[in-house]
Amino acid sequence: MERGIVRNGGVVFPKPLPLPEGSEVTVYVEPAGQDQQRPAQLSEKEYVAQPFFGLWRDREDMRDSVAWVRGERAKWQQRLSRQD
């Protein structure tokens, strides 16, 4: 992501962009700084009260989340390397 300042109807960047002269680009414009809305910060109490918190607490297969993730990754690797 690059940041620039609007001057005289154009965007001025602090340093030249690493693109050849005349390159066609697509630009997504979004104001930066204080005008930009920031997501609300939740306290710890508010965060753990969210409906997604503890969503899988009753899943027996996820009691040890680290082991579960390792197992899922192993399955993915088996699928990727399988020669049918």
DSSP file (Angstrom, degrees, kcal/mol; ACC not computed):
  #  RESIDUE AA STRUCTURE BP1 BP2  ACC     N-H-->O    O-->H-N    N-H-->O    O-->H-N    TCO  KAPPA ALPHA  PHI   PSI    X-CA   Y-CA   Z-CA
    1    1 A M              0   0    0      0, 0.0     2,-0.4     0, 0.0     0, 0.0   0.000 360.0 360.0 360.0 137.8    0.0    0.0    0.0
    2    2 A E        -     0   0    0     11,-0.0     2,-0.4    15,-0.0    15,-0.0  -0.902 360.0-151.0-115.2 146.4    1.3    3.5   -0.8
    3    3 A R        +     0   0    0     -2,-0.4     2,-0.3     2,-0.0     8,-0.0  -0.933  21.7 164.8-117.0 142.2    0.1    6.7    0.8
    4    4 A G        -     0   0    0     -2,-0.4     2,-0.4     9,-0.2     9,-0.2  -0.857  31.9-114.2-143.6 179.3    0.1   10.1   -0.9
    5    5 A I  E     -A   12   0A   0      7,-2.6     7,-3.3    -2,-0.3     2,-0.5  -0.967  28.0-121.2-122.3 136.4   -1.2   13.6   -0.6
    6    6 A V  E     +A   11   0A   0     -2,-0.4     2,-0.4     5,-0.2     5,-0.2  -0.653  39.0 168.2 -78.1 124.9   -3.8   15.2   -2.9
    7    7 A R  E >   -A   10   0A   0      3,-2.9     3,-2.0    -2,-0.5    -2,-0.0  -0.985  65.5 -12.9-139.6 127.2   -2.3   18.4   -4.5
    8    8 A N  T 3  S-     0   0    0     -2,-0.4     3,-0.1     1,-0.3    -1,-0.1   0.855 129.2 -51.6  52.1  40.3   -3.8   20.3   -7.5
    9    9 A G  T 3  S+     0   0    0      1,-0.3    -1,-0.3     0, 0.0     2,-0.3   0.472 123.0  90.9  80.7   1.6   -6.2   17.4   -8.3
   10   10 A G  E <  S-A    7   0A   0     -3,-2.0    -3,-2.9    -5,-0.1     2,-0.5  -0.775  77.7-111.0-122.8 169.3   -3.4   14.7   -8.3
   11   11 A V  E     -A    6   0A   0     -2,-0.3     2,-0.5    -5,-0.2    -5,-0.2  -0.902  27.0-159.4-104.5 125.5   -1.9   12.4   -5.8
   12   12 A V  E     -A    5   0A   0     -7,-3.3    -7,-2.6    -2,-0.5    -2,-0.0  -0.910   6.3-155.3-107.2 126.2    1.7   13.1   -4.8
   13   13 A F        -     0   0    0     -2,-0.5    -9,-0.2    -9,-0.2     4,-0.0  -0.706  24.2-121.6 -98.8 151.4    3.7   10.3   -3.3
   14   14 A P  S    S+     0   0    0      0, 0.0    -1,-0.1     0, 0.0   -10,-0.1   0.809  97.6  14.1 -63.0 -28.9    6.7   10.9   -1.0
   15   15 A K  S    S-     0   0    0     -3,-0.0    -2,-0.0     0, 0.0     0, 0.0  -0.968  99.1 -81.8-141.4 157.8    9.0    8.9   -3.4
   16   16 A P        -     0   0    0      0, 0.0     0, 0.0     0, 0.0     0, 0.0  -0.244  46.9-116.1 -59.6 144.9    8.6    7.7   -7.0
   17   17 A L        -     0   0    0      1,-0.1     2,-2.2     2,-0.1    -4,-0.0  -0.572  23.8-115.2 -80.3 146.9    6.7    4.5   -7.5
   18   18 A P  S    S+     0   0    0      0, 0.0    -1,-0.1     0, 0.0     0, 0.0  -0.310  78.5 113.3 -80.4  58.0    8.6    1.6   -9.0
   19   19 A L  S    S-     0   0    0     -2,-2.2     3,-0.1     4,-0.0    -2,-0.1  -0.957  73.4-103.4-127.9 145.9    6.5    1.5  -12.2
   20   20 A P    >   -     0   0    0      0, 0.0     3,-1.8     0, 0.0    -3,-0.0  -0.379  51.2 -90.7 -64.7 146.4    7.5    2.3  -15.8
   21   21 A E  T 3  S+     0   0    0      1,-0.3     0, 0.0    -2,-0.0     0, 0.0  -0.320 114.3  24.5 -56.1 135.1    6.4    5.7  -17.1
   22   22 A G  T 3  S+     0   0    0      1,-0.3    -1,-0.3    -3,-0.1     2,-0.1   0.469  84.0 153.9  86.8   3.0    3.0    5.5  -18.7
   23   23 A S    <   -     0   0    0     -3,-1.8     2,-0.5     1,-0.1    -1,-0.3  -0.392  43.0-129.7 -64.4 139.0    1.9    2.3  -16.8
   24   24 A E        -     0   0    0     -2,-0.1     2,-0.3     2,-0.0    -1,-0.1  -0.791  34.7-180.0 -88.7 132.4   -1.9    2.0  -16.4
   25   25 A V        -     0   0    0     -2,-0.5     2,-0.5     2,-0.0     0, 0.0  -0.897  28.6-129.5-131.0 159.2   -2.8    1.3  -12.8
   26   26 A T        -     0   0    0     -2,-0.3     2,-0.4     2,-0.0    -2,-0.0  -0.938  28.3-162.6-106.8 132.5   -6.0    0.8  -10.8
   27   27 A V        -     0   0    0     -2,-0.5     2,-0.6     2,-0.0    -2,-0.0  -0.956  14.5-159.3-123.2 132.6   -6.3    3.0   -7.7
   28   28 A Y        -     0   0    0     -2,-0.4     2,-0.5     2,-0.0    -2,-0.0  -0.955  20.4-152.8-106.4 118.7   -8.5    2.5   -4.7
   29   29 A V        +     0   0    0     -2,-0.6    -2,-0.0     2,-0.0     0, 0.0  -0.810  24.5 159.5-102.0 129.7   -8.9    5.9   -2.9
   30   30 A E        -     0   0    0     -2,-0.5     6,-0.1     6,-0.0    -2,-0.0  -0.974  42.0-112.9-146.3 127.8   -9.6    6.1    0.8
   31   31 A P        -     0   0    0      0, 0.0     2,-0.2     0, 0.0    -2,-0.0  -0.353  35.4-147.2 -61.8 141.0   -9.0    9.1    3.1
   32   32 A A    >   +     0   0    0      3,-0.1     3,-0.5     4,-0.1     2,-0.2  -0.652  50.5  23.7-104.7 163.4   -6.3    8.4    5.6
   33   33 A G  G >  S-     0   0    0     -2,-0.2     3,-1.3     1,-0.2     0, 0.0  -0.553 115.6 -10.7  92.0-149.4   -5.9    9.6    9.2
   34   34 A Q  G 3  S+     0   0    0      1,-0.3    -1,-0.2    -2,-0.2     4,-0.1   0.721 123.4  66.6 -67.9 -23.9   -8.5   10.9   11.7
   35   35 A D  G <  S+     0   0    0     -3,-0.5     2,-0.3     2,-0.1    -1,-0.3   0.760  83.9  91.8 -67.8 -22.6  -11.3   11.1    9.1
   36   36 A Q  S <  S-     0   0    0     -3,-1.3     2,-0.3     1,-0.1    -4,-0.1  -0.558  83.1-122.6 -77.3 131.3  -11.2    7.3    8.8
   37   37 A Q        -     0   0    0     -2,-0.3    -2,-0.1     1,-0.0    -1,-0.1  -0.543  23.7-150.4 -74.3 136.3  -13.5    5.5   11.1
   38   38 A R        -     0   0    0     -2,-0.3     3,-0.1    -4,-0.1    -1,-0.0  -0.831  24.5-102.7-104.4 144.9  -11.8    3.0   13.4
   39   39 A P        -     0   0    0      0, 0.0     2,-0.1     0, 0.0    -1,-0.0  -0.350  47.4 -95.9 -63.5 146.9  -13.6   -0.1   14.7
   40   40 A A        -     0   0    0      1,-0.1     2,-0.5    -3,-0.0    -3,-0.0  -0.365  35.1-127.2 -63.7 139.5  -14.8    0.1   18.2
   41   41 A Q        -     0   0    0     -3,-0.1     2,-0.3    -2,-0.1    -1,-0.1  -0.794  23.4-147.7 -90.3 126.9  -12.4   -1.4   20.8
   42   42 A L        -     0   0    0     -2,-0.5     2,-0.1     1,-0.1     0, 0.0  -0.705  11.3-123.4 -94.6 144.9  -14.0   -3.9   23.1
   43   43 A S     >  -     0   0    0     -2,-0.3     4,-2.8     1,-0.1     5,-0.2  -0.351  34.4-103.3 -73.0 166.7  -13.1   -4.5   26.7
   44   44 A E  H  > S+     0   0    0      1,-0.2     4,-2.5     2,-0.2     5,-0.2   0.906 124.5  51.2 -58.6 -41.8  -12.1   -8.0   27.6
   45   45 A K  H  > S+     0   0    0      1,-0.2     4,-0.8     2,-0.2    -1,-0.2   0.913 112.3  45.5 -63.1 -43.5  -15.5   -8.5   29.3
   46   46 A E  H  4 S+     0   0    0      2,-0.2     4,-0.4     1,-0.2     3,-0.3   0.888 111.7  53.6 -66.4 -38.7  -17.3   -7.3   26.1
   47   47 A Y  H >< S+     0   0    0     -4,-2.8     3,-1.6     1,-0.2     6,-0.2   0.942 108.6  46.4 -63.2 -49.0  -15.1   -9.5   23.9
   48   48 A V  H 3< S+     0   0    0     -4,-2.5    -1,-0.2     1,-0.3    -2,-0.2   0.670 106.2  62.1 -70.6 -13.6  -15.7  -12.7   25.8
   49   49 A A  T 3< S+     0   0    0     -4,-0.8    -1,-0.3    -3,-0.3    -2,-0.2   0.532  78.6 112.5 -85.2  -6.7  -19.5  -11.9   25.8
   50   50 A Q  S X  S-     0   0    0     -3,-1.6     3,-1.2    -4,-0.4    -3,-0.0  -0.361  79.0-120.3 -65.8 146.8  -19.5  -12.0   21.9
   51   51 A P  T 3  S+     0   0    0      0, 0.0    -1,-0.1     0, 0.0    -3,-0.0   0.760 110.0  56.0 -63.6 -24.6  -21.6  -14.9   20.5
   52   52 A F  T >  S+     0   0    0      2,-0.1     3,-1.8     3,-0.0     2,-0.3   0.707  81.4 103.7 -79.8 -18.2  -18.6  -16.4   18.6
   53   53 A F  T <  S+     0   0    0     -3,-1.2     4,-0.0     1,-0.3    -5,-0.0  -0.483  96.5   5.4 -69.6 124.6  -16.4  -16.6   21.8
   54   54 A G  T >  S+     0   0    0     -2,-0.3     3,-1.8     2,-0.0    -1,-0.3   0.677  83.6 148.5  78.2  18.3  -16.3  -20.2   22.9
   55   55 A L  T <  S+     0   0    0     -3,-1.8     3,-0.3     1,-0.3    -2,-0.1   0.820  74.5  36.9 -55.1 -35.9  -18.2  -21.4   19.9
   56   56 A W  T >  S+     0   0    0     -4,-0.2     3,-1.9     1,-0.2    -1,-0.3   0.166  78.6 115.6-104.4  17.9  -16.4  -24.8   19.8
   57   57 A R  T <  S+     0   0    0     -3,-1.8    -1,-0.2     1,-0.3    -2,-0.1   0.770  78.3  50.3 -61.7 -25.2  -16.1  -25.4   23.5
   58   58 A D  T 3  S+     0   0    0     -3,-0.3     2,-0.8    -4,-0.3    -1,-0.3   0.425  81.6 110.7 -92.8   1.4  -18.4  -28.5   23.3
   59   59 A R    X   -     0   0    0     -3,-1.9     3,-1.3     1,-0.2    -3,-0.1  -0.677  51.3-164.1 -81.6 111.2  -16.5  -30.1   20.4
   60   60 A E  G >  S+     0   0    0     -2,-0.8     3,-1.3     1,-0.3     4,-0.2   0.848  88.5  58.8 -62.3 -34.9  -14.8  -33.2   21.8
   61   61 A D  G 3  S+     0   0    0      1,-0.3    -1,-0.3     2,-0.1     3,-0.1   0.596 106.7  49.3 -72.7  -8.4  -12.6  -33.4   18.7
   62   62 A M  G <  S+     0   0    0     -3,-1.3     3,-0.3    -6,-0.2    -1,-0.3   0.141  70.1 113.1-115.3  18.7  -11.2  -29.9   19.5
   63   63 A R  S <  S+     0   0    0     -3,-1.3     2,-0.8     1,-0.3    -1,-0.1   0.927  87.6  39.6 -55.7 -45.4  -10.4  -30.3   23.2
   64   64 A D  S  > S-     0   0    0     -4,-0.2     4,-2.2     1,-0.2    -1,-0.3  -0.851  78.1-174.0-104.8  95.0   -6.7  -29.9   22.3
   65   65 A S  H  > S+     0   0    0     -2,-0.8     4,-2.4    -3,-0.3     5,-0.2   0.833  80.5  54.2 -63.3 -34.7   -6.9  -27.2   19.6
   66   66 A V  H  > S+     0   0    0      2,-0.2     4,-2.3     1,-0.2    -1,-0.2   0.935 110.8  45.8 -65.2 -45.2   -3.2  -27.4   18.8
   67   67 A A  H  > S+     0   0    0      1,-0.2     4,-2.3     2,-0.2    -2,-0.2   0.887 111.6  53.3 -64.1 -38.8   -3.4  -31.1   18.1
   68   68 A W  H  X S+     0   0    0     -4,-2.2     4,-2.4     2,-0.2    -2,-0.2   0.935 109.5  47.1 -62.2 -46.8   -6.6  -30.6   16.1
   69   69 A V  H  X S+     0   0    0     -4,-2.4     4,-2.7     1,-0.2     5,-0.2   0.919 111.2  51.7 -62.7 -43.3   -4.9  -28.0   13.8
   70   70 A R  H  X S+     0   0    0     -4,-2.3     4,-2.2     1,-0.2    -1,-0.2   0.916 110.4  49.4 -58.7 -42.8   -1.9  -30.2   13.3
   71   71 A G  H  X S+     0   0    0     -4,-2.3     4,-2.0     2,-0.2    -2,-0.2   0.907 110.8  49.1 -63.2 -42.5   -4.2  -33.1   12.3
   72   72 A E  H  X S+     0   0    0     -4,-2.4     4,-2.2     1,-0.2    -2,-0.2   0.911 111.0  50.0 -63.9 -42.3   -6.1  -30.9    9.8
   73   73 A R  H  X S+     0   0    0     -4,-2.7     4,-2.4     1,-0.2    -1,-0.2   0.891 108.2  53.3 -63.3 -38.6   -2.8  -29.7    8.3
   74   74 A A  H  X S+     0   0    0     -4,-2.2     4,-2.1    -5,-0.2    -1,-0.2   0.905 108.7  49.9 -62.5 -40.8   -1.6  -33.3    7.9
   75   75 A K  H  X S+     0   0    0     -4,-2.0     4,-2.3     2,-0.2    -2,-0.2   0.909 109.5  51.4 -63.3 -41.7   -4.8  -34.1    6.1
   76   76 A W  H  X S+     0   0    0     -4,-2.2     4,-2.3     1,-0.2    -2,-0.2   0.923 110.0  49.2 -61.3 -43.6   -4.4  -31.1    3.8
   77   77 A Q  H  X S+     0   0    0     -4,-2.4     4,-2.2     1,-0.2    -1,-0.2   0.892 109.0  52.5 -63.6 -39.2   -0.8  -32.2    3.0
   78   78 A Q  H  X S+     0   0    0     -4,-2.1     4,-1.0     1,-0.2    -1,-0.2   0.911 110.5  48.1 -62.6 -41.8   -2.0  -35.8    2.3
   79   79 A R  H  < S+     0   0    0     -4,-2.3     3,-0.3     1,-0.2    -2,-0.2   0.892 112.5  49.0 -65.0 -39.3   -4.6  -34.5   -0.2
   80   80 A L  H  < S+     0   0    0     -4,-2.3    -1,-0.2     1,-0.2    -2,-0.2   0.855 118.0  38.4 -69.2 -34.9   -2.0  -32.2   -1.9
   81   81 A S  H  < S+     0   0    0     -4,-2.2    -1,-0.2    -5,-0.2    -2,-0.2   0.485  87.1 118.9 -96.5  -2.8    0.6  -35.0   -2.3
   82   82 A R     <  -     0   0    0     -4,-1.0     2,-0.7    -3,-0.3    -3,-0.0  -0.430  50.8-154.3 -67.7 133.9   -1.9  -37.8   -3.1
   83   83 A Q              0   0    0     -2,-0.2    -1,-0.1     1,-0.1    -2,-0.1  -0.905 360.0 360.0-110.8 101.6   -1.3  -39.3   -6.6
   84   84 A D              0   0    0     -2,-0.7    -1,-0.1     0, 0.0    -2,-0.0   0.443 360.0 360.0 -91.9 360.0   -4.5  -40.9   -7.9
